[in-house]
Structures are given as structure tokens and as C-alpha cells.
Amino acid sequence: MKGFLKGSLKGVVFIAGLMVLIMLSSMILIPRNNREEDWKHDVQANGILAEPENTIDVLFLGDSEVYSSVNPMRIWENYGYTAYCCSSSKQRLWYTIEFFFTALKTQQPKIVVIETNNIFKFFPAEETMMHALDLFIPAVKYHDRWKNFKFEDLTKPVNNTHIENRKGYRLYKEAAAADVDGYMDENKDSAYISLTNLTYINIIADTCRQNGAKLVFLSTPSTKNWNMKKHNRMVKLSEELGADYIDMNLLIGELGIDWNKDTRDMGDHMNYFGAEKVSAYLGKYLSGTGILTSHKGDPKYAGWDKALKIFNDDANKWLKTLTSFEDA
Amino acid sequence: MDLASMFLGGSASAMTSFFSLTFLFLFLPPCLIVYAAVPKAAKKYILLTASLIFFWLVSSVLIIYLFLTVLSVFLFGKWLDRIQIKMKAALSKTEKEKRKELKQQFVQKQRKVLLLAVLLHIGLLLVLKYSGFFTQNVNSLLWLMNVPIELEIPKLLMPLGISFFTLQAVSYITDVYHGLVKADKNILRLALFMSFFPQIVEGPICRYSQTAEQLWNAEQIRYKNLTYGLQRILYGMMKKLVIADRLNPMVKAIFDSPNNYHGGIIFLGAVCYTVQLYMDFSGSMDAVMGIAEIFGVKMPENFQRPFFSISISEFWKRWHITLGTWFKDYIFYPVTSTKKMKNLTSNARKKLGNHYGPLVAGGIALFCVWFCNGLWHGSDWNYIFFGLYHFVMILTGNMVTPLANKFFKKVRLDPNCFAYKVFRIVRTSLFVVIGELFFRSPGMGRGFELFGRMVSDFSFTGLNNVLLKKLSVDVQDFIIIAFTLAVVFIVSVLNEKGVCIRDQIAKRNIVIRWCVFYALIMFIIIFGAYGFGYIPVDPMYANF
């Protein structure tokens, strides 16, 4: 018994020592800024870290469907609402929830919009565990930062200064026509959402409720990723959670989506032109909720006007190079 | 999704890596806790249950293959045993002069049983692993002969570790036949020997006499076993995560599109692949040995510093040792000990002398060994070529040795001097790298194409930061790989000199011991190639 106690105590002290070392290395390795050169991952989405406190009205979460389809600049230009796309490529729900809580540390969005594509993406327990380690041990998440570590970082505090002018949106110029055969054909069945994913969604929904934020589910147009089975399941889930649900795949005509010109990769994602249509619809929807007020003219949001100008200049410069619409 | 996959949220395939979080945090700790908590008599059943659960989680319903193999091996063993008992009884009742004839009858009977058992198990392996390859080649032949028939290529699901447990099954039956081990009367002990979870993925290929009893008499976890085992697991993890997985993107980029690179870069890719394979496989073996050690089981070593070998022949005595000895014991010796081969040897000895004479029969046996070795590694011609390449290398080495010795004597050069030894080590490593180039190539034709480019266009032109970025590596990656390889090299040199590093660590005070652990863990956490930006690499030998 004495030996067992001694052994157990040794084990506890060893683990405590290891924890201290891990904490110290986490403090050293954590990126000091939210820029790519500081080894921050997904800098477009993490641009939200540098946005002034409580300045974001709408938070968009999800995978590449979001950053390809939702252009916060257009929403700002037409309605004066501030939106941010915390989206990343192949974003799993464990990452979605991480972005959600990261955003809540500095922002109080009135509306939280979750793109539904990744709700149906299954991910193994291995990924969940890796994410848990990433979340609690920055030394694991940013372990590769030794490659650009500088000794002055030791005394530098974390200071996120990099503001993303496009607010998480990514402009895609390419166009590749989609095959719409069988797209959104009638089907009475419902798709399956894993228990883990449902748990994550419920956590987001509960937190939105506690924070007084409106939860909205959004399915952006995608012939490759969306179908009626997923739609049916989302209708049921949104009813259960008392959330709004916008399925743009059933509003193709209303949005004016042209599957020959508005997708960058044969129906998988929207391109610039598709995003313009999606964002126009979203602006109208957000305005219709009556929750948001325009910040146009507010000096606190002057940065948004500057960002809009930069975005429009870039976009117009490119648009002028197109001899005809077909060039897109 | 099947039940086994659901149990781990689809992570079951990750279990094949002993360094996956699923294995390290979800599977191994409960096994150790339950194993430590139950009384000694129940420990073997815990090991068996854990092994079957492990197999089921990875292979799901294909566990039926394991059950059938265990059952079949058990019954064949008993059958052989019964014949041996009957033979003993009959011989004791028979007159001396008739005994030889009677014994021959029983031996014939035993041979038939052994043949049936071997055909059944190897046949199943051949069908599952090679029917696609065979059909593909038949189709190619039919196409060449202008026969308008195309056979459908079968796609059969293979259970985890079938190449490994089938060889264990055959070795057990053969050892029972030879009377080296007694047929096991306990099917559960046999099942544990066949399915012990650390060894089922990549080996080592154990003999019944090596591990069956150890596993069945499983001991309480001891402090020394625990710390030694953990140290070995961490050392293996360092080899796999810091070196092998860090090299993977570069190796993949070069072998996926070799047309983009000069011969020098392809050579670099082949060297890196050889290092990757060694670090991946030996790292996984360290984990296997470490896990087994925690349970108090000593498994046969699969590696003995192969890159210190001075010849290809020696290399294969140090690389994947258990496979090599299996081929030696169950193919080489049986072939050379047949009557025809013995006659051939004695005739050849008369004509060619004592050195070259035995090489004739030995060469035939060696050919069988290396043909099987190549085929065992995979169902493609490049694997067969890989085997035959080593056959030629070893046979040539055997033939040239006396001439080389004569030459050294004449020029008064000491073949054991350090410089020459280093030259031989480098030369052997170079031959190994060339073999691995074919091994990694997608098909034999591609292998020759790569080899041709490597020889005809040997240049490192364009090897700059831009190219490194294209290969998904940078200078820092090479620095950390070089540092870690230096650590592995120092450990290997010490091991070669008979120094047991773990014994040395154990002699130090607790501060130094813990510092070693901490350093190793932190080194892996910080310099391991995992997480964001890296694709997890499955254990490379699990596919064979």
C-alpha cells in the first residue's frame, strides 16, 4: 500500500511537472499577432480578433461555402450592417464552435448564421481529440511555430492587429458551369446528423439564446453538396431549435443564380458573381429581421468604408479587364 | 456505418497507428488499467479480450478470418498431435526392423496434414491478397494474345494483419510437425498468440515458442517494465513523428510527379523514402516492443541497426529480422534439405568446389525466398522485382567474396580496416536505396524510368528554397530531421557496442530520469509532424 501511494504520488508530481512545461511552451509558442507571418492559422477567419470590440452585428460560420458565397462588404455597402465570415476550408463543427466562442470573447453578434454544409460532415473521434488538445494546449496547436520563433517574442504580449479588409470573404474569379441533373430532386427522406454534430449545434444554439443572439441556418447554393434529404433534416432541426432556416437551393430563381456563370467549380461553390447574388439576398433578409441598425456615418465604423473602397477598387479593376460577361 | 466504426466515431482505422490519439488515449489506458486491476489468473483473458476488441474495431466482421485461422490451426495441430501419439504407440509395439517403414508411413501422413494446412492458409492469403494482381496479369496476357475476354478484377476485403498472422499460423503448424513445439490443447492460448494486439498490425512475426507461454502467463505490471516500455514507445514515436512523417510530404511529392524533377532530386527522394520507411517501421516496432514490455512480454526484435550492415546479406539479417528468419526456416531450409537438392549440392561440389558447389542449390532456395519475400510485400511486379533484386545482390555477393578476398590478399589490404568498412556500409546503403526506389515506385516500369532518370540526369539543379516549398519542406525541416537522425545514430552506435541506454538512464537519479522523459515528450510535441498542415501517415508496413 505504501509503495502504491508512493508510486501514485510520483506519477502526480511527474504529470504536474509536465503540465508546467507544456504551459510554458504554450506561452512561448502562441502567435503574438493574428498575421500569417506570425504563424496564425486561417488568417482570414481570425481577422475577427483584430476587429474593435462589439462592432460585429452578424457572425457567419461554416466551411468554404461561406467564404465563397457571403460578401460582408456588400452587406455593409447596401445596409450598413457589419458581418464577418469566420469560415475556413473543410471546417468541421469542432472548429466552427471554436470560432464561435473566440468571436464571443470580443464581439456580441445579434445574429449568428451557420452554413449547414458542415453539419452533415462526419468526423472521427481522432479529430475531436486532436482538436481538444489544440484547444487546451496551444503548444500542440502552434507547435510548428518554432520555425519562425524570435527571442524578442518572449517579452512580447499577444496583440492582434491584422484587420482583414474583406472580413473573411474570398473573391473567386473563375467560372465553371455546373451539372444540375438531379439537383434538389424531390425526396421525402431525411439525412443523418451525427450525435457529436448535434451536440455542437445545440451548444451554439443554447449560447445564442443566453446571449440574446438570433440563430439562423443557411444553405448556400451548391449542386454538389446539397440535396432534399439534407434540406428535410435541416427544416426539422431548425424547428426544434426555433431557428430561422434559409435554403437558397430552393430559391435559385429568386436569387437569379445562373449555374453556367455563378459557380467557380461546377456547382460546388459560388464565385464572385454568385456571391453578389447570395449577399444581396442575405442583406435583404437581415434587414427584414428588424434586429439590426445601420452604422453608416458612424465614425466608429469608418474602417468599414475604407475597406469597402479597397474592395470595390480591386473588384472593379478586375471587372474592367473582362471584355464580356462570358469571360468570367 | 458499422457498429465497430460507430464505437470510435469512425476512428477505427486510426487505431492501426500506435501513435494515434485514439489508440494512446482511448484504447491503451483502459487496457492497462483493467489489466492491472484484475488478479493474475485473469490477466491473460484481459489480453485476449483486448486483442479481439482491437481486431474487431479495425476489421469489423472480417474478424471471422482470424477466428477461422485460429480454429483451423488449433485443429490441424491436434490432428498432427494425434498422429504423433499414434505413431509412438505403434512404434513401441512394432519390431525394430519394421519400425523404419512404419515411421515412414506416419511421417507421410503427417506431411499430408501439414501440406493441407499450409495450402489452406497460404491459399487464403493468396486469394485475398493476390487474386486482383493475378486477374490483372491474365487480362494483360489475353489482350496480348488478342483474345477478346476481360475477366472482372475481384476486390476482396482483407482483414488486419493477415500477412502477419498467416505466417505465424504456418510457423506454428510446421513447428508442431517437426516436434519443436507441442500442439496446444488450449485454443484460447493459441488465439492470444495469434492475435496479441500490439503485434497484429505490423508484426513482429513471432514463433509459438517465443511468445505463447509468456502471453499466457502474463505478469503484473512492474515499475521497471512500465518505465522501460514507455521510454521505448516515446523513442519510437520520435522516430515516426519527427523524422518519418516530416519526410512524408517531400517523398510523396517526388514520387507522385517524378517528371518534374532532375535525377539528383529523385535520388534524394529515394534516400528520404528509405529513411522514412526505416523510421516509420522501426518506430512502430519500438512501440510494439514497448507496449509488450509493459505487459511483461519480451518480443523478438525486428531491427538491429540495419544501416550498419556491410553487405546486403547482412542488411537482411538486421532488417525485418522475424520475416527474414521465417523465410529462412520455412522456405530456405526446407528447399535445400530436399533429396534432390542434396544430390545437386554434392554433384556441384565435385565440379565447382566447396564454395561454389553449395551455391547452386542454395541459389535455387534463395530465389524461392526472395521471390516470396517480394510477393509478400505487395501484389505488383515492382515488389517481385524488389525481391529478385535482393536475390541477385546476395547471390552476387556470395560469388564474389572469395575473389575479393584473394584480391585483398594480393594487394595487402586489410578488409577489416575502418575506411573499407565505412565504404562497404555506404555501398550497402546505396544498394538498399536503389531497391527502395523500385519498392516505392508505382509499378516496375515506373521504377526503371525513375532509375534511368536518376542515372542519366543526375543533377541537383534547381534545388533551392522554391523547390523545397514545392516539396512541402523547408530548411528548418532538414535541420530538425538531421538533428533527430544524429540522436538515433548515437543511440544506435551505443546499442551496437552493447550499451543499453535504458539501463544507463535507470541508474541515474530521479531528476535526470525525469528530465530524459520530459525532454523526449516536449521534443515530440514541438518537433513532431502532426496537426495543422500535416496529413496523418498510416503505419507503412500495415499495408503489407
Chai-1 contact restraints between the chains, C-beta under 6 A:
chainA,res_idxA,chainB,res_idxB,connection_type,confidence,min_distance_angstrom,max_distance_angstrom,comment,restraint_id
A,L21,B,Y518,contact,1.0,0.0,6.0,A-B,restraint_1
A,L21,B,M522,contact,1.0,0.0,6.0,A-B,restraint_2
A,H41,B,F532,contact,1.0,0.0,6.0,A-B,restraint_3
A,P124,B,G9,contact,1.0,0.0,6.0,A-B,restraint_4
A,P124,B,G10,contact,1.0,0.0,6.0,A-B,restraint_5
A,P124,B,S11,contact,1.0,0.0,6.0,A-B,restraint_6
A,A125,B,L8,contact,1.0,0.0,6.0,A-B,restraint_7
A,A125,B,G9,contact,1.0,0.0,6.0,A-B,restraint_8
A,A125,B,S11,contact,1.0,0.0,6.0,A-B,restraint_9
A,A125,B,T22,contact,1.0,0.0,6.0,A-B,restraint_10
A,E126,B,S11,contact,1.0,0.0,6.0,A-B,restraint_11
A,E126,B,A14,contact,1.0,0.0,6.0,A-B,restraint_12
A,E126,B,S20,contact,1.0,0.0,6.0,A-B,restraint_13
A,E126,B,L21,contact,1.0,0.0,6.0,A-B,restraint_14
A,E126,B,T22,contact,1.0,0.0,6.0,A-B,restraint_15
A,M129,B,L21,contact,1.0,0.0,6.0,A-B,restraint_16
A,A139,B,I525,contact,1.0,0.0,6.0,A-B,restraint_17
A,H143,B,I525,contact,1.0,0.0,6.0,A-B,restraint_18
A,H143,B,I526,contact,1.0,0.0,6.0,A-B,restraint_19
A,W146,B,I526,contact,1.0,0.0,6.0,A-B,restraint_20
A,K147,B,Q476,contact,1.0,0.0,6.0,A-B,restraint_21
